[in-house]
């Protein structure tokens, strides 16, 4: 599989703090890549640099062979890269359908067309039955689904998911894994930040591990859990 996304030597400095210190990451088309590491490793910062929310201090981000590092967020979204956030950000006073329609307006400029896209996405993520519920009234699990729905409504080719499993019950996590598989089956490539190794073992084709802003491992999830460097930096010997 060819790489849709190629990240090389990505670095990000915030004053004296070097949050990223040269990470490398590839995302193969049609696959799910897991991005893992300890808290503070730089995972969300990497998503910010890839998505255009942050401007890298060094390194390159190539999308289909074209450099996009430094492009603004809306330009990157227009190219086909969407992201979610670790802390869900629903438009609380909007209904689920209205909030999803906002995402769809990126490429569907007529409201009726955007609403049709929103309905299609809500069916995919399992929120069609809650379309008229305001965002603030949703459960945590459904707020996370809405976050995914808004991103999917922009018609992405690559979806960056930031801890969509956090705070879910085991049953809700199983439902989320099923949703990930449906998204992959629809043709969307995924890079996902996740701490639950059991989830990654089930769905990830490739895993990248970062620590202290550097890539320390790239390979399969099965190999990651046996790698001494990953065990020392992230998993711990008990795992």
PyMOL commands that set and color helices and strands:
alter all, ss='L'
color gray80, all
select helices_A, chain A and resi 43-51+73-79+96-104+111-125+128-130+135-137+140-152+170-185+197-203+221-224+228-235
alter helices_A, ss='H'
color red, helices_A
select strands_A, chain A and resi 3-14+17-28+32-36+58-63+66-67+81-83+158-162+189-193+206-211+214-219
alter strands_A, ss='S'
color yellow, strands_A
deselect
rebuild
show_as cartoon
